[in-house]
Amino acid sequence: MTVQLSESDRSMLAGEAGQGMALAMRLLLAVATSMGATEFLDIVGAHVDGCLYQGPVGLDFVERLAGDGIQVRVPTTLNVSSLDLLHPDLYKGDADAALASRRMMQAYEDLGCRPTWTCAPYQLEVRPGFGEQIAWAESNAIVFANSVLGARTHRYGDFVDICAAATGRAPAAGFHVYENRRGQIVFDVTALPEALLASDVLFPVLGHAIGSQSGKAVPAIVGLPAATEDQMKALGSAAASAGAVAMFHAVGITPEAPDLETALHGQEPVRIIEVTPEMLRSAREQLTTAAGATITAVSVGTPHASLDEMARVVSLLGGRQVADNIEAYISTGRDVAANATELGITERLAAAGFQVVTDTCTYITPIIGGTGPVMTDSAKWAYYAPANIGVEVVFGSIGEVIESAVAGRVQRDRSLWSA
C-alpha cells in the first residue's frame, strides 16, 4: 500500500530541510507503511518518551538529529529522564550513565523541545483539546490523552515520537482514526459495593484487572461514579501497564462515551465482563510481591503526582512524621513542584520526612537507598519496579501507604475488601 505524500512531505524526505529531517521522514514513512496508512496528517503537538536514557543507540539517534540543526515543528514536551536535575544528589547510579543521560537531555532541548521532564504532560497549563491530533509517547500519557481529553494519538514509542515532533506529521491510522476508537470489551462494575466504588484505590486495581484482560482492545466501563482526573489517571496508567491499553471509555464520564451505544459506535461488544469483588481482590493481590509487614521505603506519584495529590498526602500525614526506618518519596513534574513550593506544600512534606523527586521517577532511576520492600499506591509502580530496580513491592491505598510510612511497617484497612 502506497502512502500518499504532500509536497512538504516530499521536500523533507528529499533532504531539502536537512538530513536530520530526511531521516525523521524516512522513519515515519516506514511506520506509516507498517500501519497501513495511506497518508499523513498534521499534528498540533508531541510528547517524547525517548529522552529516558536506556543505552547508546537512543543517545546516538537524538544527537544525530540535533547535530543537523533541525528544530521540532510543533510544541513538544519531554517525558521523564534518568536524572533529577533539581535534586542531583538523589541519584545513586553509574556516573557514566548519568553523563550520557545529561547529554541526551541537552540534545532534546537543542531540538527545541520544552524541558518539562514529566510523564503527566496533561497536568501542564496548556494541553491538547478534544479531537486534536497529537503524537504522544509514554503509555499513561497516551491513554489519558485519548480517553480523558479526547485528543487523538496512536501508541508511539522511542524514535517515532521525536520524528513526528520534528516533521509535524503522523500516520493517518491507528487511534488517529475515529473507527479505531470504538469500545470493544464492556466491563460492568455496577455490582460492586458502594464503598469500593467510592474509594480511590478502586481505580488502580480496576485498571490492572482491565488491562490484564483487554490486551490491545479498547475497554468500555459501565457503572463508574463521577471520577476525578487523578482517578482516571490511576485507572488508565494501570490498564496501560498490565495490558497494552491505549484508550478506554468510562461511560458517562469520558468525552467519547456519553452512553454505551456511543462508546461502542453502535455495534455489539466483543465481550461483556461482570466485574466482581473477587476479581478485584485477585488483581490487588497480584500487585504485591512482598510477604510480611516489613517495608523500608514508600513511593507515591507514579504517574507524577498532581498538586491535589501532593496536598492530600500532607492532609493524610496530619502533622505526623515518617518513621525513622522509612525512606519516603513523592514524584512529580517540576511545574507542579514549583506550584507546590509556592503554596508551602513542599515545605510541609519535607518537614514530615517526604523527599520530592522531579524530572524522573523512583521506579526507573536508582534513588531509593535500600533493597528491602517498598510500598506504593501506584499499580504502575508496583508492576514495573521489581524488574526495573530489583525491589519487592507492597501495594495499598494512599491512606494505607501514609499510615505505613508513619508506623514504619505495613498497615492495612481490610474493610473495603471484606465484602
MARLO-408862 format. One record per residue: residue number from 0; residue in one letter; x, y negated, z negated of N, C-alpha, C in turn. Coordinates in steps of 0.1 Angstrom, whole numbers. Layout:
% residues N
i  aa  n_x  n_y  n_z  ca_x  ca_y  ca_z  c_x  c_y  c_z
NUM  A  X  Y  Z  X  Y  Z  X  Y  Z
...
***
This chain:
% residues 419
i  aa  n_x  n_y  n_z  ca_x  ca_y  ca_z  c_x  c_y  c_z
0  M  9  12  0  0  0  0  9  -12  0
1  T  6  -22  9  14  -34  11  9  -45  2
2  V  18  -51  -5  15  -63  -13  16  -75  -5
3  Q  5  -83  -4  5  -95  4  12  -106  -3
4  L  21  -113  3  29  -123  -4  25  -137  1
5  S  25  -146  -8  22  -160  -4  35  -166  2
6  E  34  -178  7  46  -184  13  57  -187  2
7  S  52  -191  -10  61  -193  -22  67  -180  -26
8  D  59  -169  -26  65  -156  -30  76  -152  -20
9  R  74  -154  -7  84  -150  3  97  -159  1
10  S  94  -171  -2  106  -180  -4  114  -176  -16
11  M  108  -172  -27  115  -167  -39  122  -154  -36
12  L  116  -145  -29  121  -133  -25  134  -134  -16
13  A  133  -144  -8  145  -147  1  156  -154  -5
14  G  155  -158  -18  166  -164  -25  167  -179  -23
15  E  156  -185  -17  157  -199  -15  156  -207  -28
16  A  151  -201  -39  151  -208  -52  162  -202  -61
17  G  172  -195  -55  183  -190  -63  182  -175  -63
18  Q  194  -169  -65  195  -154  -65  188  -148  -78
19  G  188  -156  -89  181  -151  -101  166  -150  -98
20  M  161  -159  -91  146  -159  -88  143  -148  -78
21  A  153  -145  -69  151  -134  -59  151  -121  -67
22  L  160  -119  -77  160  -107  -85  147  -105  -92
23  A  142  -116  -98  129  -115  -105  118  -112  -96
24  M  118  -117  -84  107  -114  -75  108  -100  -70
25  R  120  -95  -67  121  -81  -63  116  -71  -74
26  L  119  -74  -86  114  -65  -97  99  -66  -98
27  L  93  -78  -97  79  -79  -98  72  -72  -86
28  L  78  -73  -74  72  -66  -63  72  -51  -65
29  A  83  -46  -70  83  -31  -73  72  -27  -83
30  V  70  -36  -93  60  -33  -103  46  -34  -97
31  A  44  -44  -89  31  -46  -82  28  -34  -74
32  T  38  -29  -67  36  -17  -58  32  -5  -66
33  S  39  -3  -77  36  9  -86  22  8  -92
34  M  17  -4  -94  4  -6  -100  -7  -6  -89
35  G  -4  -5  -77  -14  -5  -66  -20  -19  -63
36  A  -13  -29  -67  -18  -43  -64  -16  -46  -50
37  T  -25  -54  -44  -24  -59  -30  -20  -73  -29
38  E  -19  -80  -41  -14  -94  -41  -10  -98  -55
39  F  -4  -109  -56  -1  -115  -69  -11  -126  -72
40  L  -11  -130  -85  -19  -141  -89  -11  -150  -98
41  D  -15  -163  -99  -8  -173  -107  -11  -171  -121
42  I  -1  -173  -130  -4  -172  -144  -1  -186  -150
43  V  -7  -188  -162  -6  -201  -169  4  -201  -180
44  G  9  -189  -184  18  -188  -195  24  -174  -196
45  A  34  -172  -204  40  -159  -206  45  -158  -221
46  H  47  -146  -225  53  -143  -238  63  -132  -236
47  V  75  -134  -240  86  -125  -237  90  -117  -249
48  D  90  -103  -247  94  -94  -258  108  -90  -256
49  G  114  -92  -244  127  -87  -241  138  -94  -248
50  C  135  -104  -257  145  -111  -264  150  -104  -276
51  L  145  -93  -279  149  -84  -290  161  -76  -285
52  Y  173  -77  -292  184  -70  -287  184  -55  -290
53  Q  184  -47  -279  184  -33  -280  195  -26  -273
54  G  204  -34  -268  216  -28  -261  221  -38  -250
55  P  232  -35  -244  239  -44  -235  231  -47  -222
56  V  222  -37  -218  215  -40  -205  206  -52  -206
57  G  199  -53  -217  190  -65  -219  197  -78  -219
58  L  209  -78  -225  217  -90  -226  223  -93  -212
59  D  228  -83  -205  233  -85  -191  222  -91  -182
60  F  210  -86  -183  199  -90  -174  196  -105  -176
61  V  194  -109  -189  190  -122  -191  201  -132  -188
62  E  214  -128  -191  225  -137  -188  227  -139  -173
63  R  224  -128  -165  224  -130  -151  214  -140  -146
64  L  202  -139  -151  192  -149  -147  196  -163  -152
65  A  200  -164  -164  204  -177  -169  216  -183  -162
66  G  225  -174  -158  237  -178  -151  235  -184  -138
67  D  223  -180  -132  220  -185  -119  213  -199  -120
68  G  210  -203  -132  205  -217  -134  190  -218  -132
69  I  183  -207  -131  168  -208  -129  161  -212  -142
70  Q  149  -217  -141  141  -221  -152  127  -214  -151
71  V  121  -210  -162  108  -205  -162  98  -215  -156
72  R  88  -210  -148  78  -219  -142  66  -221  -149
73  V  64  -214  -160  52  -216  -169  56  -217  -183
74  P  48  -223  -192  52  -223  -206  54  -209  -211
75  T  65  -207  -218  69  -193  -222  73  -193  -236
76  T  67  -185  -244  71  -183  -258  79  -170  -260
77  L  87  -170  -271  96  -159  -273  91  -150  -285
78  N  92  -137  -284  89  -128  -294  100  -128  -305
79  V  98  -119  -315  108  -118  -325  122  -114  -319
80  S  132  -119  -325  146  -115  -321  151  -105  -331
81  S  164  -102  -331  170  -93  -341  177  -101  -352
82  L  175  -114  -353  181  -122  -363  171  -132  -369
83  D  173  -135  -381  165  -146  -388  175  -158  -388
84  L  173  -167  -378  183  -179  -378  181  -188  -389
85  L  169  -189  -395  167  -198  -406  172  -192  -420
86  H  174  -179  -420  179  -173  -432  189  -162  -428
87  P  201  -167  -423  210  -157  -417  217  -148  -427
88  D  217  -151  -440  223  -143  -450  215  -130  -452
89  L  202  -129  -447  194  -117  -449  199  -106  -441
90  Y  206  -108  -430  210  -98  -421  221  -89  -427
91  K  218  -76  -426  228  -66  -432  233  -56  -422
92  G  232  -60  -409  236  -51  -398  250  -53  -393
93  D  253  -47  -381  266  -48  -375  268  -62  -370
94  A  281  -67  -372  284  -80  -368  284  -82  -353
95  D  289  -72  -345  289  -73  -331  275  -73  -325
96  A  266  -66  -331  252  -66  -326  246  -79  -329
97  A  249  -85  -340  244  -99  -344  249  -109  -333
98  L  262  -108  -330  267  -117  -320  260  -116  -306
99  A  258  -103  -302  251  -101  -289  237  -106  -290
100  S  230  -104  -301  217  -108  -303  216  -124  -302
101  R  226  -131  -308  226  -145  -307  228  -150  -293
102  R  237  -143  -285  239  -147  -271  226  -145  -263
103  M  219  -134  -266  206  -131  -259  196  -142  -262
104  M  195  -146  -275  185  -156  -278  189  -170  -271
105  Q  201  -173  -271  206  -185  -264  203  -185  -249
106  A  205  -173  -243  202  -172  -228  187  -174  -225
107  Y  178  -169  -234  164  -171  -231  161  -186  -233
108  E  167  -193  -243  165  -207  -244  170  -214  -232
109  D  181  -210  -227  187  -216  -215  178  -215  -203
110  L  169  -205  -203  160  -203  -192  147  -212  -193
111  G  147  -220  -204  136  -229  -206  125  -224  -215
112  C  127  -212  -221  117  -206  -230  116  -213  -243
113  R  105  -214  -249  103  -220  -262  108  -211  -273
114  P  117  -215  -282  122  -206  -292  113  -204  -304
115  T  101  -198  -301  91  -196  -312  95  -184  -321
116  W  101  -174  -315  105  -162  -322  94  -156  -331
117  T  83  -154  -325  71  -148  -333  64  -137  -324
118  C  60  -127  -331  52  -116  -325  37  -120  -324
119  A  34  -132  -330  20  -136  -330  18  -150  -324
120  P  21  -151  -310  20  -164  -304  6  -170  -304
121  Y  -4  -161  -306  -18  -166  -307  -20  -174  -320
122  Q  -10  -175  -329  -11  -184  -341  -6  -198  -338
123  L  0  -200  -327  6  -213  -323  -5  -222  -320
124  E  -2  -235  -320  -12  -246  -318  -18  -245  -304
125  V  -10  -242  -294  -15  -240  -280  -15  -225  -277
126  R  -27  -220  -272  -28  -206  -269  -37  -205  -257
127  P  -36  -194  -250  -45  -193  -237  -59  -192  -241
128  G  -67  -196  -231  -82  -196  -233  -88  -185  -225
129  F  -101  -184  -227  -109  -173  -221  -108  -173  -206
130  G  -105  -161  -201  -104  -159  -187  -91  -164  -180
131  E  -82  -170  -188  -69  -175  -182  -60  -163  -180
132  Q  -53  -163  -169  -43  -153  -165  -30  -156  -171
133  I  -24  -146  -179  -11  -148  -185  -3  -135  -183
134  A  10  -135  -187  18  -124  -187  25  -123  -201
135  W  18  -115  -209  23  -114  -223  29  -100  -225
136  A  40  -99  -232  46  -86  -237  44  -86  -252
137  E  48  -75  -258  46  -72  -273  32  -67  -275
138  S  31  -54  -280  18  -47  -279  7  -54  -287
139  N  10  -60  -299  -1  -66  -307  -5  -79  -300
140  A  4  -86  -294  1  -99  -288  -8  -96  -276
141  I  -5  -86  -268  -13  -82  -256  -27  -79  -260
142  V  -29  -70  -270  -42  -66  -274  -50  -77  -280
143  F  -44  -87  -287  -51  -98  -293  -55  -107  -281
144  A  -46  -110  -272  -49  -119  -261  -61  -114  -253
145  N  -61  -101  -249  -72  -95  -241  -85  -95  -249
146  S  -84  -90  -261  -96  -87  -269  -102  -99  -276
147  V  -94  -106  -283  -99  -117  -292  -100  -130  -285
148  L  -90  -133  -277  -90  -146  -269  -98  -145  -256
149  G  -98  -133  -250  -105  -131  -237  -96  -136  -226
150  A  -83  -138  -229  -74  -141  -218  -71  -128  -211
151  R  -63  -128  -200  -61  -116  -192  -46  -114  -190
152  T  -41  -103  -195  -28  -98  -193  -27  -83  -192
153  H  -18  -78  -184  -15  -64  -185  -5  -61  -196
154  R  -2  -49  -198  7  -45  -209  21  -45  -203
155  Y  28  -57  -205  41  -59  -199  52  -56  -209
156  G  64  -53  -204  75  -50  -213  87  -57  -209
157  D  99  -53  -214  111  -59  -211  114  -60  -196
158  F  120  -71  -192  124  -75  -178  112  -80  -170
159  V  101  -73  -171  89  -77  -163  84  -90  -169
160  D  84  -91  -182  79  -103  -189  86  -116  -184
161  I  100  -116  -185  107  -128  -181  106  -130  -166
162  C  105  -120  -158  104  -122  -143  90  -128  -140
163  A  80  -125  -147  67  -131  -145  68  -146  -149
164  A  75  -148  -160  76  -162  -165  84  -171  -155
165  A  95  -165  -149  103  -172  -140  96  -175  -127
166  T  88  -166  -122  81  -168  -109  68  -175  -111
167  G  62  -174  -123  48  -178  -125  38  -169  -118
168  R  41  -157  -116  33  -148  -109  32  -134  -116
169  A  21  -127  -114  19  -114  -119  10  -106  -109
170  P  12  -92  -109  4  -84  -100  -11  -85  -103
171  A  -19  -86  -93  -34  -87  -95  -39  -73  -96
172  A  -37  -67  -108  -40  -53  -111  -41  -52  -126
173  G  -44  -39  -131  -45  -37  -145  -55  -45  -152
174  F  -52  -50  -164  -61  -58  -172  -63  -72  -167
175  H  -56  -76  -156  -59  -89  -150  -72  -89  -143
176  V  -77  -77  -140  -89  -75  -131  -101  -71  -140
177  Y  -112  -77  -138  -124  -76  -146  -128  -61  -147
178  E  -128  -54  -136  -133  -40  -136  -125  -31  -146
179  N  -113  -34  -147  -104  -26  -156  -105  -29  -171
180  R  -113  -38  -174  -115  -42  -188  -128  -36  -194
181  R  -134  -27  -187  -146  -20  -192  -143  -11  -204
182  G  -152  -12  -214  -151  -3  -225  -154  11  -221
183  Q  -146  21  -226  -148  35  -222  -152  44  -233
184  I  -146  42  -245  -150  51  -256  -156  42  -267
185  V  -168  47  -272  -175  40  -282  -172  46  -296
186  F  -168  37  -305  -166  41  -319  -177  34  -327
187  D  -185  42  -333  -196  37  -341  -193  38  -356
188  V  -192  26  -362  -189  26  -377  -201  23  -386
189  T  -213  23  -380  -224  19  -388  -227  27  -400
190  A  -222  40  -400  -225  49  -412  -215  47  -423
191  L  -205  38  -422  -195  37  -432  -201  29  -444
192  P  -196  31  -456  -202  24  -468  -199  9  -467
193  E  -209  2  -472  -208  -13  -471  -195  -19  -477
194  A  -191  -13  -488  -179  -18  -495  -167  -16  -486
195  L  -166  -5  -479  -155  -3  -470  -155  -12  -458
196  L  -167  -14  -452  -169  -23  -441  -165  -38  -445
197  A  -167  -41  -457  -164  -55  -462  -149  -57  -466
198  S  -141  -46  -465  -127  -47  -470  -117  -50  -459
199  D  -107  -57  -463  -96  -60  -453  -89  -47  -449
200  V  -87  -37  -458  -80  -25  -455  -87  -17  -444
201  L  -100  -19  -442  -107  -11  -432  -100  -13  -418
202  F  -96  -25  -415  -92  -29  -402  -79  -22  -397
203  P  -68  -22  -405  -56  -14  -400  -59  1  -400
204  V  -66  6  -409  -69  20  -409  -78  24  -398
205  L  -88  16  -395  -97  19  -384  -89  18  -371
206  G  -80  8  -370  -72  6  -358  -63  18  -355
207  H  -58  24  -366  -49  36  -365  -57  47  -360
208  A  -69  49  -365  -78  60  -361  -82  59  -347
209  I  -86  46  -343  -90  44  -329  -79  46  -319
210  G  -67  40  -322  -55  42  -313  -52  57  -311
211  S  -52  64  -322  -49  79  -321  -58  86  -312
212  Q  -70  82  -310  -80  89  -302  -83  83  -289
213  S  -77  71  -287  -80  63  -274  -70  65  -264
214  G  -57  66  -267  -46  66  -257  -46  52  -250
215  K  -48  52  -237  -48  40  -229  -62  35  -226
216  A  -72  42  -231  -86  38  -228  -89  26  -236
217  V  -100  19  -232  -105  7  -238  -116  11  -248
218  P  -114  10  -261  -124  13  -271  -134  2  -272
219  A  -147  5  -275  -157  -4  -279  -162  0  -293
220  I  -162  -10  -302  -166  -7  -316  -179  -12  -319
221  V  -188  -4  -324  -202  -8  -328  -203  -8  -343
222  G  -209  -18  -349  -212  -18  -363  -203  -26  -372
223  L  -193  -32  -366  -184  -40  -375  -191  -53  -379
224  P  -189  -57  -392  -195  -70  -396  -186  -81  -390
225  A  -191  -94  -392  -183  -105  -388  -168  -104  -393
226  A  -159  -107  -385  -145  -105  -389  -136  -117  -386
227  T  -126  -119  -393  -116  -130  -391  -106  -126  -380
228  E  -99  -136  -376  -88  -133  -366  -77  -124  -372
229  D  -74  -126  -385  -64  -118  -392  -69  -103  -392
230  Q  -81  -101  -394  -86  -87  -394  -86  -81  -380
231  M  -89  -89  -370  -88  -84  -357  -74  -81  -353
232  K  -65  -90  -358  -51  -88  -356  -46  -74  -361
233  A  -51  -71  -374  -47  -59  -380  -52  -47  -373
234  L  -65  -48  -368  -71  -37  -361  -63  -34  -347
235  G  -61  -45  -340  -55  -44  -327  -41  -39  -327
236  S  -33  -44  -337  -19  -40  -337  -18  -26  -341
237  A  -27  -21  -350  -26  -7  -354  -30  2  -342
238  A  -41  -2  -334  -45  6  -323  -34  6  -312
239  A  -27  -5  -310  -17  -5  -300  -5  3  -304
240  S  -2  5  -317  9  13  -322  6  28  -321
241  A  -5  31  -327  -9  46  -327  -13  51  -314
242  G  -17  43  -305  -20  47  -291  -13  38  -281
243  A  -20  35  -271  -14  25  -261  -25  15  -257
244  V  -33  11  -267  -45  3  -265  -40  -11  -262
245  A  -45  -16  -250  -42  -30  -246  -53  -39  -248
246  M  -65  -33  -251  -77  -42  -252  -88  -33  -260
247  F  -95  -40  -268  -107  -34  -274  -119  -44  -274
248  H  -130  -38  -275  -142  -47  -276  -148  -44  -290
249  A  -151  -55  -298  -158  -54  -310  -172  -60  -308
250  V  -182  -52  -306  -195  -56  -302  -201  -67  -311
251  G  -204  -78  -306  -210  -89  -314  -199  -98  -319
252  I  -186  -95  -317  -175  -103  -322  -166  -108  -312
253  T  -161  -99  -303  -151  -104  -293  -159  -109  -281
254  P  -152  -118  -273  -160  -126  -263  -165  -119  -252
255  E  -160  -107  -248  -165  -100  -237  -174  -88  -241
256  A  -179  -89  -254  -188  -79  -259  -199  -84  -267
257  P  -208  -93  -261  -219  -98  -269  -229  -87  -272
258  D  -229  -76  -264  -236  -64  -267  -229  -52  -261
259  L  -233  -40  -264  -226  -28  -260  -227  -27  -245
260  E  -239  -30  -239  -241  -28  -225  -231  -37  -217
261  T  -229  -49  -222  -219  -58  -215  -205  -53  -217
262  A  -202  -48  -228  -188  -43  -231  -185  -31  -222
263  L  -195  -23  -219  -194  -11  -210  -196  -14  -196
264  H  -198  -27  -192  -201  -31  -178  -213  -23  -173
265  G  -223  -20  -182  -235  -14  -177  -234  1  -174
266  Q  -222  7  -177  -220  21  -174  -221  29  -187
267  E  -222  42  -185  -222  51  -197  -208  53  -202
268  P  -206  54  -216  -193  57  -221  -188  71  -218
269  V  -175  72  -218  -169  85  -216  -171  94  -228
270  R  -171  88  -240  -173  95  -252  -179  86  -263
271  I  -186  91  -272  -191  84  -284  -186  91  -297
272  I  -179  84  -305  -173  89  -317  -179  83  -329
273  E  -185  90  -338  -191  85  -351  -180  85  -361
274  V  -176  73  -365  -165  71  -375  -170  74  -389
275  T  -164  83  -396  -168  88  -409  -157  84  -420
276  P  -161  83  -432  -151  80  -443  -140  91  -443
277  E  -143  103  -440  -133  114  -439  -123  111  -428
278  M  -127  106  -417  -118  103  -406  -109  92  -410
279  L  -114  82  -417  -106  70  -421  -96  74  -433
280  R  -101  83  -442  -92  88  -452  -80  95  -446
281  S  -83  103  -436  -72  110  -429  -62  101  -422
282  A  -67  90  -415  -59  80  -409  -50  73  -419
283  R  -56  70  -431  -49  63  -441  -38  71  -447
284  E  -40  84  -448  -30  93  -453  -19  95  -443
285  Q  -22  94  -430  -11  96  -420  -1  84  -421
286  L  -6  73  -426  3  61  -427  12  61  -439
287  T  11  71  -448  20  72  -459  29  84  -457
288  T  42  82  -458  52  93  -457  58  97  -470
289  A  58  88  -480  64  90  -493  55  96  -503
290  A  61  105  -511  53  111  -522  57  104  -535
291  G  48  104  -545  51  98  -558  48  83  -558
292  A  51  78  -570  48  64  -572  60  54  -571
293  T  72  60  -567  84  51  -567  84  43  -554
294  I  87  30  -555  90  22  -544  101  13  -548
295  T  109  8  -538  120  -1  -540  118  -15  -534
296  A  108  -16  -525  105  -28  -518  91  -29  -513
297  V  86  -41  -511  73  -43  -504  75  -52  -492
298  S  68  -50  -481  69  -59  -470  55  -61  -464
299  V  52  -74  -462  39  -77  -456  42  -87  -445
300  G  32  -89  -436  34  -98  -425  39  -91  -412
301  T  33  -80  -408  36  -74  -396  22  -70  -389
302  P  18  -76  -379  24  -88  -372  25  -100  -382
303  H  32  -110  -377  36  -121  -385  24  -127  -393
304  A  26  -129  -406  16  -135  -414  11  -148  -410
305  S  -2  -150  -411  -8  -164  -408  -7  -172  -421
306  L  -10  -185  -419  -10  -194  -431  -20  -189  -441
307  D  -32  -184  -437  -42  -179  -446  -36  -167  -454
308  E  -29  -158  -447  -24  -146  -453  -13  -149  -463
309  M  -5  -159  -460  5  -163  -470  -1  -169  -482
310  A  -11  -177  -480  -18  -183  -492  -25  -173  -500
311  R  -30  -162  -493  -37  -152  -501  -27  -144  -510
312  V  -15  -142  -505  -5  -135  -513  -2  -143  -526
313  V  -1  -156  -524  0  -165  -536  -11  -163  -545
314  S  -23  -163  -540  -35  -162  -548  -35  -148  -556
315  L  -32  -138  -549  -32  -124  -555  -22  -123  -566
316  L  -10  -130  -564  0  -130  -574  -5  -137  -587
317  G  -12  -147  -585  -18  -154  -596  -8  -159  -607
318  G  4  -163  -602  14  -168  -611  23  -158  -617
319  R  21  -145  -613  29  -134  -618  42  -132  -610
320  Q  51  -125  -615  64  -123  -609  65  -109  -603
321  V  72  -107  -592  76  -94  -587  85  -87  -597
322  A  83  -74  -599  92  -67  -608  106  -67  -604
323  D  115  -66  -614  130  -68  -612  135  -57  -602
324  N  129  -45  -602  133  -34  -593  128  -34  -579
325  I  121  -45  -576  114  -45  -563  119  -57  -554
326  E  123  -54  -542  125  -65  -532  112  -68  -525
327  A  109  -80  -523  96  -84  -517  98  -93  -506
328  Y  92  -90  -494  94  -98  -482  80  -101  -476
329  I  79  -113  -470  68  -116  -461  73  -122  -448
330  S  70  -116  -437  75  -121  -424  65  -130  -418
331  T  70  -140  -411  61  -150  -404  68  -157  -393
332  G  61  -164  -385  68  -172  -375  73  -185  -381
333  R  83  -191  -374  89  -203  -380  79  -215  -380
334  D  69  -215  -371  59  -226  -371  50  -225  -383
335  V  46  -213  -385  37  -210  -397  45  -213  -410
336  A  58  -209  -410  66  -211  -422  68  -225  -425
337  A  69  -234  -415  70  -248  -417  58  -254  -423
338  N  46  -249  -418  34  -254  -424  32  -249  -439
339  A  36  -237  -441  36  -232  -455  45  -239  -464
340  T  56  -244  -459  65  -252  -467  59  -265  -471
341  E  53  -271  -461  47  -284  -463  36  -284  -474
342  L  29  -272  -474  18  -270  -484  22  -265  -497
343  G  35  -262  -499  40  -257  -511  39  -242  -513
344  I  34  -235  -503  32  -221  -504  45  -213  -504
345  T  55  -218  -496  68  -211  -496  74  -212  -510
346  E  74  -223  -516  80  -225  -529  73  -216  -539
347  R  60  -215  -539  53  -206  -549  57  -191  -546
348  L  58  -187  -533  62  -174  -530  76  -171  -536
349  A  85  -180  -533  99  -178  -538  99  -177  -553
350  A  91  -186  -560  91  -185  -575  86  -172  -580
351  A  78  -165  -572  72  -152  -577  82  -141  -573
352  G  92  -144  -564  101  -133  -560  99  -128  -546
353  F  91  -135  -538  90  -131  -524  99  -139  -515
354  Q  106  -132  -506  115  -138  -497  108  -139  -483
355  V  107  -152  -478  101  -154  -465  111  -150  -454
356  V  107  -143  -444  115  -139  -433  109  -145  -420
357  T  117  -151  -412  113  -157  -400  121  -151  -388
358  D  116  -154  -376  123  -151  -363  124  -136  -360
359  T  122  -127  -370  124  -113  -368  114  -106  -377
360  C  115  -93  -379  106  -85  -388  114  -74  -395
361  T  110  -71  -407  118  -62  -415  117  -47  -411
362  Y  109  -44  -401  108  -30  -397  117  -28  -385
363  I  124  -38  -380  133  -37  -368  147  -42  -371
364  T  148  -50  -381  161  -56  -384  166  -52  -398
365  P  179  -49  -399  184  -44  -413  184  -56  -423
366  I  173  -57  -430  172  -68  -440  170  -62  -454
367  I  161  -52  -455  158  -45  -468  171  -38  -473
368  G  174  -41  -485  187  -36  -491  188  -22  -494
369  G  177  -16  -500  177  -2  -505  173  7  -494
370  T  173  20  -497  169  30  -488  157  38  -494
371  G  151  34  -505  140  40  -511  127  36  -504
372  P  116  42  -508  103  40  -502  99  25  -503
373  V  92  21  -492  88  7  -491  72  7  -489
374  M  66  -2  -496  51  -3  -495  47  -14  -486
375  T  37  -12  -478  32  -23  -469  17  -22  -467
376  D  11  -33  -463  -3  -33  -459  -5  -32  -444
377  S  6  -31  -437  5  -31  -422  6  -17  -416
378  A  -4  -13  -408  -3  0  -402  8  0  -391
379  K  11  -11  -385  21  -11  -375  35  -9  -382
380  W  37  -16  -393  50  -14  -401  51  0  -405
381  A  40  6  -410  41  20  -415  43  29  -404
382  Y  38  27  -392  40  36  -381  55  36  -376
383  Y  61  24  -375  74  23  -369  86  23  -378
384  A  84  19  -391  96  18  -399  104  30  -402
385  P  97  42  -404  105  54  -407  116  57  -396
386  A  112  56  -383  122  58  -373  131  47  -371
387  N  126  35  -372  135  23  -369  145  20  -380
388  I  141  20  -392  151  17  -403  153  28  -413
389  G  147  39  -411  150  51  -419  145  51  -433
390  V  134  45  -435  128  45  -449  115  52  -449
391  E  111  58  -460  98  63  -462  88  52  -466
392  V  75  54  -463  65  43  -464  54  47  -473
393  V  49  38  -480  36  39  -487  27  28  -481
394  F  16  32  -476  6  23  -470  -5  20  -481
395  G  -9  7  -481  -20  3  -490  -26  -10  -486
396  S  -37  -13  -493  -43  -26  -491  -34  -37  -496
397  I  -37  -50  -492  -28  -61  -496  -29  -62  -511
398  G  -41  -60  -517  -42  -60  -531  -34  -50  -538
399  E  -34  -37  -533  -25  -27  -538  -11  -30  -537
400  V  -7  -36  -526  7  -39  -524  12  -50  -534
401  I  4  -60  -537  8  -70  -546  8  -65  -561
402  E  -2  -57  -564  -2  -51  -578  10  -41  -579
403  S  14  -34  -569  25  -25  -570  38  -33  -571
404  A  39  -44  -564  51  -53  -565  53  -58  -579
405  V  42  -62  -585  43  -67  -599  46  -56  -609
406  A  40  -45  -607  41  -34  -616  55  -26  -614
407  G  60  -27  -603  73  -20  -600  71  -6  -596
408  R  59  -2  -594  56  12  -589  42  12  -582
409  V  39  22  -575  27  22  -567  14  22  -576
410  Q  6  12  -573  -7  11  -579  -18  13  -569
411  R  -28  21  -572  -39  25  -563  -53  21  -568
412  D  -61  16  -559  -75  14  -561  -83  25  -553
413  R  -87  35  -560  -93  46  -553  -108  44  -550
414  S  -114  34  -554  -128  32  -553  -133  32  -539
415  L  -126  25  -530  -131  24  -516  -131  37  -509
416  W  -123  47  -513  -121  59  -506  -128  71  -513
417  S  -135  68  -523  -141  80  -531  -155  84  -526
418  A  -161  75  -517  -174  78  -512  -174  90  -502
***
